Amino acid sequence: MLARASFALLITLAACGGDDGNKATPDAAAPATDAATATATVKTVTCPATPAAMVMSTADNDTTFMPASTTVHVNDIVKFAMASTHNVAPYTGMPTDPGLKVDFGATACLQFTATGTFTFLCTAHGFHGTVIVQ
């Protein structure tokens, strides 16, 4: 009986096969390119030496973005510099882009690849700002 069970297990394992390294198509379980990232209107990029604009939050107790609104052109890069108690997140009260994200106390550069008005907010304090892309 033990021999039959061992034989059945051996056949099952053999049927599963192994990776011969000659796959013609990608593994179906492999992650594909994230469609949202591939077509994102706002994406995080490496900061250039001279970005088109800069948005910052100043002192930790100040509740404004400076400037509150900035205008740039399509494909321009905006540098965001946040104080430790402020961040940037999409403002859900208006149409915006999920790529508008900068962590608390972080500096990040975002590229805007389409025209529109992109509204963002500090989630801790509720103040908001806009980037207008022409």
Solvent accessible surface area in square Angstrom, and as a share of the most:
residue,aa,sasa,rsa
1,M,189,0.85
2,L,145,0.72
3,A,78,0.60
4,R,185,0.68
5,A,60,0.47
6,S,62,0.40
7,F,126,0.52
8,A,58,0.45
9,L,108,0.54
10,L,115,0.57
11,I,92,0.46
12,T,78,0.46
13,L,109,0.54
14,A,74,0.57
15,A,86,0.67
16,C,102,0.61
17,G,55,0.53
18,G,75,0.72
19,D,109,0.57
20,D,109,0.57
21,G,62,0.59
22,N,122,0.62
23,K,121,0.51
24,A,106,0.82
25,T,99,0.57
26,P,118,0.74
27,D,78,0.40
28,A,110,0.85
29,A,92,0.71
30,A,52,0.41
31,P,132,0.83
32,A,94,0.73
33,T,113,0.66
34,D,85,0.44
35,A,76,0.59
36,A,70,0.54
37,T,88,0.51
38,A,69,0.54
39,T,110,0.64
40,A,28,0.22
41,T,33,0.19
42,V,1,0.01
43,K,86,0.36
44,T,94,0.55
45,V,41,0.24
46,T,125,0.72
47,C,52,0.31
48,P,52,0.33
49,A,107,0.83
50,T,118,0.69
51,P,37,0.23
52,A,58,0.45
53,A,19,0.15
54,M,81,0.36
55,V,1,0.00
56,M,72,0.32
57,S,6,0.04
58,T,42,0.24
59,A,57,0.44
60,D,67,0.35
61,N,136,0.70
62,D,46,0.24
63,T,65,0.38
64,T,64,0.37
65,F,4,0.02
66,M,93,0.42
67,P,63,0.40
68,A,61,0.47
69,S,57,0.37
70,T,17,0.10
71,T,71,0.41
72,V,6,0.03
73,H,119,0.53
74,V,56,0.32
75,N,83,0.43
76,D,36,0.19
77,I,34,0.17
78,V,0,0.00
79,K,56,0.24
80,F,0,0.00
81,A,22,0.17
82,M,14,0.06
83,A,18,0.14
84,S,73,0.47
85,T,54,0.32
86,H,0,0.00
87,N,15,0.08
88,V,3,0.02
89,A,16,0.13
90,P,30,0.19
91,Y,63,0.24
92,T,128,0.74
93,G,61,0.58
94,M,103,0.46
95,P,122,0.77
96,T,43,0.25
97,D,12,0.06
98,P,97,0.61
99,G,21,0.20
100,L,0,0.00
101,K,124,0.52
102,V,6,0.04
103,D,109,0.56
104,F,99,0.41
105,G,43,0.41
106,A,32,0.25
107,T,78,0.45
108,A,20,0.15
109,C,1,0.00
110,L,0,0.00
111,Q,35,0.15
112,F,0,0.00
113,T,45,0.26
114,A,39,0.31
115,T,87,0.50
116,G,31,0.30
117,T,73,0.42
118,F,14,0.06
119,T,2,0.01
120,F,0,0.00
121,L,27,0.13
122,C,0,0.00
123,T,78,0.46
124,A,59,0.46
125,H,89,0.40
126,G,47,0.45
127,F,27,0.11
128,H,95,0.43
129,G,1,0.01
130,T,27,0.15
131,V,0,0.00
132,I,61,0.31
133,V,4,0.02
134,Q,120,0.53
